[in-house]
Amino acid sequence: MLTTYKATLYGNKIEWGKDIPREVALGKTVTVQVTILDKSLSTEKQGQQMAELLSKLAKSHTFANLDAQNWA
């Protein structure tokens, strides 16, 4: 099972965030895969994009005929 931890990569060193893998805390070696996150989309910008898309969806009346009480 893959578990995700927040960390920052400095050159060839990883600085773990709040949570660290148990093995690391015990001084053991762990194998990791590093994904470089795109900083161009900040959380604020992502929220703004989400709001714009939801607004477009609302204007399209896609769910106008949906019976919310029977939707489960």
Long-range contacts (C-beta under 8 A, 24 or more apart in sequence): 9-34, 9-36
